[in-house]
C-alpha cells in the first residue's frame, strides 16, 4: 500500500513495526528532542471509568462510565520523523 508509512513503535519494553495512513494526517508537531507527534483524522470513542461523586455529601458513590471522542496521536522517534518529513513535504 502506497499510502502507509511504516515506523517503529515501542509499547512497554517491546518494539513493533506499525503503520499509519498518510492520507489521514491532519497536523504534525515537533518537540525539542526531534520526535514528531502526528495527529490523525480518525475519531475514536474511548470509555473510561471515573469516580461518581455525590455533590451534596462530596462522597464517592461508585464509578461511572464516561465516553470521550479522541483522535489518534502517534509519536515518531527522530529517525522515523526525518523519513516522514522527507516523503511528505511539499516541493513546489
C-alpha contacts under 8 A as a table, 3 or more apart, distances in Angstrom:
res1	aa1	res2	aa2	distance
1	X	4	X	5.89
3	X	21	X	5.62
3	X	22	X	5.45
3	X	23	X	6.60
4	X	19	X	5.97
4	X	20	X	5.46
4	X	21	X	4.71
4	X	22	X	5.90
5	X	19	X	5.23
5	X	20	X	5.37
5	X	21	X	6.45
5	X	22	X	6.45
5	X	84	X	7.46
6	X	17	X	6.62
6	X	18	X	5.58
6	X	19	X	4.23
6	X	20	X	6.73
7	X	17	X	5.73
7	X	18	X	5.49
7	X	19	X	5.99
7	X	76	X	7.20
7	X	80	X	6.00
8	X	15	X	6.63
8	X	16	X	5.73
8	X	17	X	4.81
8	X	18	X	6.15
8	X	76	X	7.58
8	X	77	X	7.74
8	X	80	X	7.43
9	X	15	X	5.68
9	X	16	X	5.12
9	X	17	X	6.03
9	X	18	X	6.13
9	X	76	X	7.67
10	X	13	X	6.72
10	X	14	X	5.67
10	X	15	X	4.36
10	X	16	X	6.16
11	X	14	X	5.51
11	X	15	X	6.36
11	X	16	X	7.65
21	X	24	X	5.58
21	X	25	X	7.31
22	X	25	X	5.57
24	X	40	X	5.23
24	X	41	X	5.10
24	X	42	X	7.02
25	X	28	X	7.73
25	X	38	X	6.75
25	X	39	X	5.96
25	X	40	X	4.51
25	X	41	X	6.11
26	X	38	X	7.91
26	X	39	X	6.00
26	X	40	X	5.63
26	X	41	X	5.98
27	X	38	X	6.16
27	X	39	X	5.28
27	X	40	X	7.21
28	X	36	X	6.55
28	X	37	X	5.46
28	X	38	X	4.57
28	X	39	X	6.05
29	X	36	X	5.62
29	X	37	X	5.04
29	X	38	X	6.70
30	X	34	X	6.09
30	X	35	X	5.75
30	X	36	X	4.52
30	X	37	X	6.24
31	X	34	X	5.56
31	X	35	X	5.54
31	X	36	X	6.48
31	X	37	X	7.76
32	X	35	X	7.39
33	X	78	X	7.37
34	X	77	X	7.23
34	X	78	X	4.89
34	X	81	X	7.42
35	X	75	X	6.57
35	X	76	X	5.54
35	X	77	X	4.83
35	X	78	X	4.77
35	X	81	X	6.28
36	X	75	X	5.65
36	X	76	X	5.06
36	X	77	X	6.73
36	X	78	X	7.05
36	X	81	X	5.45
37	X	73	X	6.43
37	X	74	X	5.60
37	X	75	X	4.51
37	X	76	X	6.33
38	X	73	X	5.56
38	X	74	X	5.05
38	X	75	X	6.29
38	X	76	X	7.53
39	X	71	X	6.92
39	X	72	X	5.91
39	X	73	X	4.66
39	X	74	X	6.56
40	X	71	X	6.22
40	X	72	X	5.41
40	X	73	X	6.49
41	X	71	X	6.57
41	X	72	X	7.56
42	X	71	X	5.63
42	X	72	X	6.50
43	X	69	X	6.33
43	X	70	X	5.60
43	X	71	X	4.86
43	X	72	X	7.30
44	X	69	X	5.59
44	X	70	X	5.34
44	X	71	X	6.15
44	X	72	X	7.64
45	X	67	X	6.54
45	X	68	X	5.62
45	X	69	X	4.57
45	X	70	X	6.29
46	X	67	X	5.70
46	X	68	X	5.21
46	X	69	X	6.29
46	X	70	X	7.10
47	X	65	X	6.30
47	X	66	X	5.54
47	X	67	X	4.55
47	X	68	X	6.37
48	X	65	X	5.66
48	X	66	X	5.36
48	X	67	X	6.60
48	X	68	X	7.96
49	X	63	X	6.07
49	X	64	X	5.60
49	X	65	X	4.77
49	X	66	X	6.27
50	X	63	X	5.41
50	X	64	X	5.49
50	X	65	X	6.44
50	X	66	X	6.86
51	X	60	X	6.44
51	X	61	X	7.63
51	X	62	X	5.96
51	X	63	X	4.43
51	X	64	X	6.26
52	X	60	X	5.60
52	X	61	X	5.51
52	X	62	X	5.32
52	X	63	X	4.91
52	X	64	X	5.69
53	X	58	X	5.97
53	X	59	X	5.46
53	X	60	X	4.34
53	X	61	X	5.79
53	X	62	X	7.52
54	X	57	X	5.62
54	X	58	X	5.18
54	X	59	X	5.48
54	X	60	X	6.15
54	X	61	X	6.34
55	X	58	X	5.06
55	X	59	X	7.59
60	X	63	X	7.94
76	X	79	X	7.88
76	X	80	X	5.71
76	X	81	X	5.44
77	X	80	X	5.42
77	X	81	X	5.90
78	X	81	X	4.94
78	X	82	X	6.19
79	X	82	X	5.34
79	X	83	X	6.60
80	X	83	X	5.10
80	X	84	X	6.06
81	X	84	X	5.00
81	X	85	X	6.15
82	X	85	X	5.27
82	X	86	X	6.29
83	X	86	X	5.18
83	X	87	X	6.40
84	X	87	X	5.46
84	X	88	X	6.16
85	X	88	X	5.26
85	X	89	X	5.61
86	X	89	X	5.80
